[in-house]
Amino acid sequence: MIHEDITDFAAALLPRRAIMGLDLGTKTIGVAVSDGVLSIATPLETIRRTKFTADAEKLLAMIAARDIAGLILGLPRNMDGSEGARCQSTRAFARNLSRLIEMPIGFWDERLSTVAAERALLEADTSRARRGEVIDHVAAGYILQGVLDRLGHLRRAS
């Protein structure tokens, strides 16, 4: 089920199970996973996109192997907060994925996540070639960590 509100997404999650974050690009999908207590995001890998069916098969295999309880997709809003064609594409991907698997799916504003990931990789003195290999799943880690921080805040507030 797709949840627009992160509070609804949190309520639908099964306890003590990890969630997966996706940075959905036109050519790649960056993948990150959390730990079971939902405190730390770890960049995992980057999937080269082909067709939806093949991409979904790879994601579903990763979800099953890691016993994932929910998915977060980075929502690429414009800098003014409006939604453009890339947001529509991300929402369509989520709808198609929700037809294949029964789990909570949510969205998180991903504005500047790739910029933050690039900055972190530059500060770590990562070579240009290596940055190109890992930028997407590092950005997915930033997106997922934002969600985990928000979920932690919601838990502490209740």
C-alpha positions as CSV (number, residue, x, y, z in Angstrom):
1,M,0.0,0.0,0.0
2,I,1.3,3.5,-0.9
3,H,1.4,6.0,1.9
4,E,1.7,9.8,1.2
5,D,2.3,10.6,4.8
6,I,5.3,9.3,6.7
7,T,3.3,8.9,9.9
8,D,0.9,6.5,8.1
9,F,3.9,4.7,6.6
10,A,5.4,4.3,10.1
11,A,2.2,2.9,11.5
12,A,2.0,0.3,8.7
13,L,5.5,-1.1,9.3
14,L,6.1,-4.4,11.0
15,P,8.3,-4.1,14.1
16,R,12.0,-5.1,14.2
17,R,12.3,-5.3,10.4
18,A,14.5,-3.3,8.0
19,I,13.2,-0.9,5.4
20,M,14.8,-0.1,2.0
21,G,15.4,3.2,0.4
22,L,15.5,3.8,-3.4
23,D,17.0,6.7,-5.4
24,L,15.2,6.2,-8.7
25,G,17.0,7.7,-11.6
26,T,16.4,7.3,-15.4
27,K,19.4,5.0,-15.8
28,T,20.0,3.6,-12.3
29,I,18.4,2.8,-9.0
30,G,20.4,3.5,-5.9
31,V,19.5,1.1,-3.1
32,A,20.1,1.4,0.7
33,V,18.8,-0.6,3.6
34,S,18.3,0.1,7.3
35,D,19.1,-2.0,10.3
36,G,16.2,-3.8,12.1
37,V,15.8,-1.1,14.8
38,L,15.5,1.6,12.1
39,S,18.3,3.8,13.2
40,I,21.1,3.5,10.5
41,A,20.9,3.5,6.7
42,T,23.6,1.7,4.8
43,P,24.1,2.2,1.0
44,L,23.9,-1.2,-0.6
45,E,24.2,-1.1,-4.4
46,T,23.3,0.5,-7.7
47,I,21.0,-1.3,-10.2
48,R,21.4,-0.4,-13.9
49,R,17.9,0.1,-15.2
50,T,16.6,-1.9,-18.1
51,K,12.8,-2.6,-18.2
52,F,10.4,-2.3,-15.2
53,T,10.0,-6.1,-15.1
54,A,13.7,-6.8,-14.8
55,D,14.2,-3.9,-12.3
56,A,11.3,-5.2,-10.2
57,E,12.7,-8.7,-10.2
58,K,16.0,-7.5,-8.8
59,L,14.4,-5.4,-6.2
60,L,12.0,-8.2,-5.1
61,A,14.9,-10.6,-4.8
62,M,16.7,-8.1,-2.6
63,I,13.6,-7.5,-0.5
64,A,13.0,-11.2,0.1
65,A,16.7,-11.9,0.9
66,R,16.8,-9.1,3.5
67,D,13.3,-9.5,4.9
68,I,12.4,-5.9,4.2
69,A,9.2,-4.5,5.8
70,G,8.8,-1.3,3.7
71,L,10.1,0.8,0.8
72,I,10.9,4.5,0.6
73,L,11.3,6.1,-2.7
74,G,13.0,9.4,-3.1
75,L,10.6,11.9,-4.6
76,P,12.5,14.3,-6.9
77,R,10.5,17.5,-6.3
78,N,11.5,20.7,-8.1
79,M,13.4,23.2,-6.0
80,D,10.1,25.2,-5.5
81,G,8.4,22.1,-4.1
82,S,6.3,21.4,-7.1
83,E,6.1,18.0,-8.8
84,G,7.2,17.5,-12.4
85,A,7.6,14.7,-14.8
86,R,10.3,12.9,-12.6
87,C,7.9,12.8,-9.7
88,Q,5.1,11.4,-11.9
89,S,7.6,8.7,-13.1
90,T,8.5,7.8,-9.5
91,R,4.9,7.6,-8.4
92,A,4.1,5.3,-11.4
93,F,7.0,3.1,-10.5
94,A,5.6,2.9,-6.9
95,R,2.1,2.0,-8.2
96,N,3.5,-0.7,-10.5
97,L,5.7,-2.1,-7.7
98,S,2.7,-2.1,-5.2
99,R,0.9,-4.5,-7.6
100,L,3.7,-7.0,-7.2
101,I,4.3,-6.9,-3.5
102,E,2.2,-6.3,-0.4
103,M,4.2,-3.9,1.8
104,P,4.1,-0.2,2.8
105,I,5.6,2.1,0.3
106,G,6.3,5.7,1.1
107,F,8.0,8.8,-0.4
108,W,10.6,11.2,0.9
109,D,11.6,14.5,-0.6
110,E,15.0,13.9,-2.1
111,R,15.9,17.4,-3.1
112,L,19.7,17.9,-2.9
113,S,20.4,14.3,-1.7
114,T,22.7,13.7,-4.6
115,V,24.5,17.0,-3.9
116,A,25.0,15.9,-0.2
117,A,26.2,12.5,-1.3
118,E,28.7,14.0,-3.8
119,R,30.0,16.4,-1.1
120,A,30.5,13.5,1.4
121,L,32.3,11.5,-1.3
122,L,34.5,14.5,-2.2
123,E,35.3,15.0,1.5
124,A,36.3,11.4,1.7
125,D,38.7,12.0,-1.2
126,T,36.9,9.5,-3.4
127,S,38.2,9.3,-7.0
128,R,35.9,10.6,-9.8
129,A,35.5,7.0,-11.2
130,R,34.6,5.6,-7.8
131,R,32.1,8.5,-7.2
132,G,30.4,7.6,-10.4
133,E,30.0,4.0,-9.3
134,V,28.6,4.7,-5.8
135,I,26.9,8.1,-6.0
136,D,23.4,6.6,-6.5
137,H,23.4,4.2,-3.6
138,V,25.1,6.8,-1.3
139,A,22.2,9.2,-2.3
140,A,19.7,6.4,-1.4
141,G,21.4,6.2,1.9
142,Y,20.9,9.9,2.5
143,I,17.2,9.6,1.6
144,L,16.7,6.6,3.8
145,Q,18.6,8.2,6.7
146,G,16.3,11.2,6.5
147,V,13.3,8.8,6.9
148,L,14.9,6.9,9.8
149,D,15.6,10.2,11.6
150,R,12.0,11.2,11.1
151,L,10.7,7.8,12.3
152,G,12.9,8.1,15.4
153,H,11.5,11.5,16.1
154,L,8.0,10.2,15.8
155,R,8.8,7.3,18.2
156,R,10.2,9.6,20.8
157,A,7.2,12.0,20.5
158,S,4.7,9.3,21.1
